[in-house]
Amino acid sequence: MRVLAALSGGVDSAVAAARARDAGHDVVGVHMALSRSRAEHRTGSRGCCSIEDANDARRAADVLGIPYYVWDLSDEFHDTVVADFLSEYAAGRTPNPCVRCNEHIKFDTLLERGIALGFDAVCTGHYARIDVREDGTRELHRAADAAKDQSYVLAVMGPDRLARAMFPLGAVASKAEVRAEAVARGLGVSNKPDSYDICFVADGDTQGFLARELGEKPGEIVDETGAVVGAHAGAYAFTVGQRKGLRLPRPAADGAPRYVTGIDTARNVVTVGPETLLSVRTLTGESVVWLADDVPADAATPVEAQVRAHGTPVPALATRAGDRLTVELESPMRGVAAGQSLVIYRGSRVLGQATIVR
């Protein structure tokens, strides 16, 4: 097959491309330039798609002996990932930009361009497995290395994109194995630190980024009775379940910690309360992406539900009705926010994904 290998400049994508080449595929490397600032640099493990990353990707392609190109996708990234991130926070929701990026950039824009150029598949360094059944059905599964598993952020890709995806690192036992393989192959990125946090917030200060982009909007912080207990500079800067950074002038009457339990950006009010108010047993999601046609879930179906990239899955019953997914949890989850990605599993297999609305 002709395979387009997405080279981020990190060790995972470089080793994944090497494995695709070793498997006999005709591999071409491409680095996605996602930042509009051509002078942007990395800060340790923060940031990505910088000048250093592009250069590291080029050197990896040279070592592997594969063609290498840089594609400028900065406008698409800004319009579909960064703008969505800002609008979701402005509306009081908590988005996951990695989910959005995988959906619209890595497995939409990149794949669409690749297909137009005659490529059959896109290869990335994600930690997830694709199992192919005897009838040809492709299933998305958790990676062998649970600590690195990225199936949660890939669940949004849908069956059509899954049919053209390759994840050569899905079966590796650990990141140490990948680094050791990079050393053996002579790849200079073998010791490069992993990227963390939000890639387009290179300094890691998400609240500062939101304040710069959305501006200050002073408002009130109220408790569960409606009494004003503090002030804020913008309701968008908070997320449900947050405890730190509230800066309340006095403690609760019982002395217990207070958490954000609600965000009303229309009224510009943040509500806080005791931890007990954060527990929920029912989740409702919309914009459903279903990866398991053999599991219709039109009636209560036993699953495991997960709402964070490395969160603990909770046994539940899921019911799918058109574009809506309802999940009844066996035990309560704490601090779930609208805008988060709800992914449901059966064992290691990803069944589907939806965006939490309630």
Secondary structure as a PSIPRED ss2 file (coil, helix, strand):
# PSIPRED VFORMAT (PSIPRED V4.0)

   1 M C   1.000  0.000  0.000
   2 R E   0.000  0.000  1.000
   3 V E   0.000  0.000  1.000
   4 L E   0.000  0.000  1.000
   5 A E   0.000  0.000  1.000
   6 A E   0.000  0.000  1.000
   7 L C   1.000  0.000  0.000
   8 S C   1.000  0.000  0.000
   9 G C   1.000  0.000  0.000
  10 G C   1.000  0.000  0.000
  11 V H   0.000  1.000  0.000
  12 D H   0.000  1.000  0.000
  13 S H   0.000  1.000  0.000
  14 A H   0.000  1.000  0.000
  15 V H   0.000  1.000  0.000
  16 A H   0.000  1.000  0.000
  17 A H   0.000  1.000  0.000
  18 A H   0.000  1.000  0.000
  19 R H   0.000  1.000  0.000
  20 A H   0.000  1.000  0.000
  21 R H   0.000  1.000  0.000
  22 D H   0.000  1.000  0.000
  23 A C   1.000  0.000  0.000
  24 G C   1.000  0.000  0.000
  25 H C   1.000  0.000  0.000
  26 D E   0.000  0.000  1.000
  27 V E   0.000  0.000  1.000
  28 V E   0.000  0.000  1.000
  29 G E   0.000  0.000  1.000
  30 V E   0.000  0.000  1.000
  31 H E   0.000  0.000  1.000
  32 M E   0.000  0.000  1.000
  33 A E   0.000  0.000  1.000
  34 L C   1.000  0.000  0.000
  35 S C   1.000  0.000  0.000
  36 R C   1.000  0.000  0.000
  37 S C   1.000  0.000  0.000
  38 R C   1.000  0.000  0.000
  39 A C   1.000  0.000  0.000
  40 E C   1.000  0.000  0.000
  41 H C   1.000  0.000  0.000
  42 R C   1.000  0.000  0.000
  43 T E   0.000  0.000  1.000
  44 G C   1.000  0.000  0.000
  45 S C   1.000  0.000  0.000
  46 R E   0.000  0.000  1.000
  47 G C   1.000  0.000  0.000
  48 C C   1.000  0.000  0.000
  49 C C   1.000  0.000  0.000
  50 S C   1.000  0.000  0.000
  51 I H   0.000  1.000  0.000
  52 E H   0.000  1.000  0.000
  53 D H   0.000  1.000  0.000
  54 A H   0.000  1.000  0.000
  55 N H   0.000  1.000  0.000
  56 D H   0.000  1.000  0.000
  57 A H   0.000  1.000  0.000
  58 R H   0.000  1.000  0.000
  59 R H   0.000  1.000  0.000
  60 A H   0.000  1.000  0.000
  61 A H   0.000  1.000  0.000
  62 D H   0.000  1.000  0.000
  63 V H   0.000  1.000  0.000
  64 L H   0.000  1.000  0.000
  65 G C   1.000  0.000  0.000
  66 I C   1.000  0.000  0.000
  67 P C   1.000  0.000  0.000
  68 Y E   0.000  0.000  1.000
  69 Y E   0.000  0.000  1.000
  70 V E   0.000  0.000  1.000
  71 W E   0.000  0.000  1.000
  72 D E   0.000  0.000  1.000
  73 L C   1.000  0.000  0.000
  74 S H   0.000  1.000  0.000
  75 D H   0.000  1.000  0.000
  76 E H   0.000  1.000  0.000
  77 F H   0.000  1.000  0.000
  78 H H   0.000  1.000  0.000
  79 D H   0.000  1.000  0.000
  80 T H   0.000  1.000  0.000
  81 V H   0.000  1.000  0.000
  82 V H   0.000  1.000  0.000
  83 A H   0.000  1.000  0.000
  84 D H   0.000  1.000  0.000
  85 F H   0.000  1.000  0.000
  86 L H   0.000  1.000  0.000
  87 S H   0.000  1.000  0.000
  88 E H   0.000  1.000  0.000
  89 Y H   0.000  1.000  0.000
  90 A H   0.000  1.000  0.000
  91 A C   1.000  0.000  0.000
  92 G C   1.000  0.000  0.000
  93 R C   1.000  0.000  0.000
  94 T C   1.000  0.000  0.000
  95 P C   1.000  0.000  0.000
  96 N C   1.000  0.000  0.000
  97 P H   0.000  1.000  0.000
  98 C H   0.000  1.000  0.000
  99 V H   0.000  1.000  0.000
 100 R H   0.000  1.000  0.000
 101 C H   0.000  1.000  0.000
 102 N H   0.000  1.000  0.000
 103 E H   0.000  1.000  0.000
 104 H H   0.000  1.000  0.000
 105 I H   0.000  1.000  0.000
 106 K H   0.000  1.000  0.000
 107 F H   0.000  1.000  0.000
 108 D H   0.000  1.000  0.000
 109 T H   0.000  1.000  0.000
 110 L H   0.000  1.000  0.000
 111 L H   0.000  1.000  0.000
 112 E H   0.000  1.000  0.000
 113 R H   0.000  1.000  0.000
 114 G H   0.000  1.000  0.000
 115 I H   0.000  1.000  0.000
 116 A H   0.000  1.000  0.000
 117 L C   1.000  0.000  0.000
 118 G C   1.000  0.000  0.000
 119 F C   1.000  0.000  0.000
 120 D C   1.000  0.000  0.000
 121 A E   0.000  0.000  1.000
 122 V E   0.000  0.000  1.000
 123 C E   0.000  0.000  1.000
 124 T C   1.000  0.000  0.000
 125 G C   1.000  0.000  0.000
 126 H C   1.000  0.000  0.000
 127 Y C   1.000  0.000  0.000
 128 A E   0.000  0.000  1.000
 129 R E   0.000  0.000  1.000
 130 I E   0.000  0.000  1.000
 131 D E   0.000  0.000  1.000
 132 V E   0.000  0.000  1.000
 133 R C   1.000  0.000  0.000
 134 E C   1.000  0.000  0.000
 135 D C   1.000  0.000  0.000
 136 G C   1.000  0.000  0.000
 137 T C   1.000  0.000  0.000
 138 R E   0.000  0.000  1.000
 139 E E   0.000  0.000  1.000
 140 L E   0.000  0.000  1.000
 141 H E   0.000  0.000  1.000
 142 R E   0.000  0.000  1.000
 143 A C   1.000  0.000  0.000
 144 A C   1.000  0.000  0.000
 145 D C   1.000  0.000  0.000
 146 A C   1.000  0.000  0.000
 147 A C   1.000  0.000  0.000
 148 K C   1.000  0.000  0.000
 149 D C   1.000  0.000  0.000
 150 Q C   1.000  0.000  0.000
 151 S H   0.000  1.000  0.000
 152 Y H   0.000  1.000  0.000
 153 V H   0.000  1.000  0.000
 154 L H   0.000  1.000  0.000
 155 A H   0.000  1.000  0.000
 156 V H   0.000  1.000  0.000
 157 M H   0.000  1.000  0.000
 158 G H   0.000  1.000  0.000
 159 P H   0.000  1.000  0.000
 160 D H   0.000  1.000  0.000
 161 R H   0.000  1.000  0.000
 162 L H   0.000  1.000  0.000
 163 A C   1.000  0.000  0.000
 164 R C   1.000  0.000  0.000
 165 A E   0.000  0.000  1.000
 166 M E   0.000  0.000  1.000
 167 F C   1.000  0.000  0.000
 168 P C   1.000  0.000  0.000
 169 L C   1.000  0.000  0.000
 170 G C   1.000  0.000  0.000
 171 A C   1.000  0.000  0.000
 172 V C   1.000  0.000  0.000
 173 A C   1.000  0.000  0.000
 174 S C   1.000  0.000  0.000
 175 K H   0.000  1.000  0.000
 176 A H   0.000  1.000  0.000
 177 E H   0.000  1.000  0.000
 178 V H   0.000  1.000  0.000
 179 R H   0.000  1.000  0.000
 180 A H   0.000  1.000  0.000
 181 E H   0.000  1.000  0.000
 182 A H   0.000  1.000  0.000
 183 V H   0.000  1.000  0.000
 184 A H   0.000  1.000  0.000
 185 R H   0.000  1.000  0.000
 186 G C   1.000  0.000  0.000
 187 L C   1.000  0.000  0.000
 188 G C   1.000  0.000  0.000
 189 V C   1.000  0.000  0.000
 190 S C   1.000  0.000  0.000
 191 N C   1.000  0.000  0.000
 192 K C   1.000  0.000  0.000
 193 P C   1.000  0.000  0.000
 194 D C   1.000  0.000  0.000
 195 S C   1.000  0.000  0.000
 196 Y E   0.000  0.000  1.000
 197 D C   1.000  0.000  0.000
 198 I C   1.000  0.000  0.000
 199 C C   1.000  0.000  0.000
 200 F C   1.000  0.000  0.000
 201 V C   1.000  0.000  0.000
 202 A C   1.000  0.000  0.000
 203 D C   1.000  0.000  0.000
 204 G C   1.000  0.000  0.000
 205 D C   1.000  0.000  0.000
 206 T H   0.000  1.000  0.000
 207 Q H   0.000  1.000  0.000
 208 G H   0.000  1.000  0.000
 209 F H   0.000  1.000  0.000
 210 L H   0.000  1.000  0.000
 211 A H   0.000  1.000  0.000
 212 R H   0.000  1.000  0.000
 213 E H   0.000  1.000  0.000
 214 L H   0.000  1.000  0.000
 215 G C   1.000  0.000  0.000
 216 E C   1.000  0.000  0.000
 217 K C   1.000  0.000  0.000
 218 P C   1.000  0.000  0.000
 219 G E   0.000  0.000  1.000
 220 E E   0.000  0.000  1.000
 221 I E   0.000  0.000  1.000
 222 V E   0.000  0.000  1.000
 223 D C   1.000  0.000  0.000
 224 E C   1.000  0.000  0.000
 225 T C   1.000  0.000  0.000
 226 G C   1.000  0.000  0.000
 227 A C   1.000  0.000  0.000
 228 V E   0.000  0.000  1.000
 229 V E   0.000  0.000  1.000
 230 G E   0.000  0.000  1.000
 231 A E   0.000  0.000  1.000
 232 H E   0.000  0.000  1.000
 233 A C   1.000  0.000  0.000
 234 G C   1.000  0.000  0.000
 235 A H   0.000  1.000  0.000
 236 Y H   0.000  1.000  0.000
 237 A H   0.000  1.000  0.000
 238 F C   1.000  0.000  0.000
 239 T C   1.000  0.000  0.000
 240 V C   1.000  0.000  0.000
 241 G C   1.000  0.000  0.000
 242 Q C   1.000  0.000  0.000
 243 R C   1.000  0.000  0.000
 244 K C   1.000  0.000  0.000
 245 G C   1.000  0.000  0.000
 246 L C   1.000  0.000  0.000
 247 R C   1.000  0.000  0.000
 248 L C   1.000  0.000  0.000
 249 P C   1.000  0.000  0.000
 250 R C   1.000  0.000  0.000
 251 P C   1.000  0.000  0.000
 252 A C   1.000  0.000  0.000
 253 A C   1.000  0.000  0.000
 254 D C   1.000  0.000  0.000
 255 G C   1.000  0.000  0.000
 256 A C   1.000  0.000  0.000
 257 P C   1.000  0.000  0.000
 258 R C   1.000  0.000  0.000
 259 Y E   0.000  0.000  1.000
 260 V E   0.000  0.000  1.000
 261 T E   0.000  0.000  1.000
 262 G E   0.000  0.000  1.000
 263 I E   0.000  0.000  1.000
 264 D E   0.000  0.000  1.000
 265 T C   1.000  0.000  0.000
 266 A C   1.000  0.000  0.000
 267 R C   1.000  0.000  0.000
 268 N C   1.000  0.000  0.000
 269 V E   0.000  0.000  1.000
 270 V E   0.000  0.000  1.000
 271 T E   0.000  0.000  1.000
 272 V E   0.000  0.000  1.000
 273 G E   0.000  0.000  1.000
 274 P C   1.000  0.000  0.000
 275 E H   0.000  1.000  0.000
 276 T H   0.000  1.000  0.000
 277 L H   0.000  1.000  0.000
 278 L H   0.000  1.000  0.000
 279 S E   0.000  0.000  1.000
 280 V E   0.000  0.000  1.000
 281 R E   0.000  0.000  1.000
 282 T E   0.000  0.000  1.000
 283 L E   0.000  0.000  1.000
 284 T E   0.000  0.000  1.000
 285 G E   0.000  0.000  1.000
 286 E E   0.000  0.000  1.000
 287 S E   0.000  0.000  1.000
 288 V E   0.000  0.000  1.000
 289 V E   0.000  0.000  1.000
 290 W E   0.000  0.000  1.000
 291 L C   1.000  0.000  0.000
 292 A C   1.000  0.000  0.000
 293 D C   1.000  0.000  0.000
 294 D C   1.000  0.000  0.000
 295 V C   1.000  0.000  0.000
 296 P C   1.000  0.000  0.000
 297 A C   1.000  0.000  0.000
 298 D C   1.000  0.000  0.000
 299 A C   1.000  0.000  0.000
 300 A C   1.000  0.000  0.000
 301 T E   0.000  0.000  1.000
 302 P E   0.000  0.000  1.000
 303 V E   0.000  0.000  1.000
 304 E E   0.000  0.000  1.000
 305 A E   0.000  0.000  1.000
 306 Q E   0.000  0.000  1.000
 307 V C   1.000  0.000  0.000
 308 R C   1.000  0.000  0.000
 309 A C   1.000  0.000  0.000
 310 H C   1.000  0.000  0.000
 311 G C   1.000  0.000  0.000
 312 T C   1.000  0.000  0.000
 313 P C   1.000  0.000  0.000
 314 V E   0.000  0.000  1.000
 315 P E   0.000  0.000  1.000
 316 A E   0.000  0.000  1.000
 317 L E   0.000  0.000  1.000
 318 A E   0.000  0.000  1.000
 319 T E   0.000  0.000  1.000
 320 R E   0.000  0.000  1.000
 321 A E   0.000  0.000  1.000
 322 G C   1.000  0.000  0.000
 323 D C   1.000  0.000  0.000
 324 R E   0.000  0.000  1.000
 325 L E   0.000  0.000  1.000
 326 T E   0.000  0.000  1.000
 327 V E   0.000  0.000  1.000
 328 E E   0.000  0.000  1.000
 329 L E   0.000  0.000  1.000
 330 E E   0.000  0.000  1.000
 331 S E   0.000  0.000  1.000
 332 P E   0.000  0.000  1.000
 333 M E   0.000  0.000  1.000
 334 R E   0.000  0.000  1.000
 335 G C   1.000  0.000  0.000
 336 V C   1.000  0.000  0.000
 337 A C   1.000  0.000  0.000
 338 A C   1.000  0.000  0.000
 339 G C   1.000  0.000  0.000
 340 Q C   1.000  0.000  0.000
 341 S E   0.000  0.000  1.000
 342 L E   0.000  0.000  1.000
 343 V E   0.000  0.000  1.000
 344 I E   0.000  0.000  1.000
 345 Y E   0.000  0.000  1.000
 346 R E   0.000  0.000  1.000
 347 G C   1.000  0.000  0.000
 348 S C   1.000  0.000  0.000
 349 R E   0.000  0.000  1.000
 350 V E   0.000  0.000  1.000
 351 L E   0.000  0.000  1.000
 352 G E   0.000  0.000  1.000
 353 Q E   0.000  0.000  1.000
 354 A E   0.000  0.000  1.000
 355 T E   0.000  0.000  1.000
 356 I E   0.000  0.000  1.000
 357 V C   1.000  0.000  0.000
 358 R C   1.000  0.000  0.000
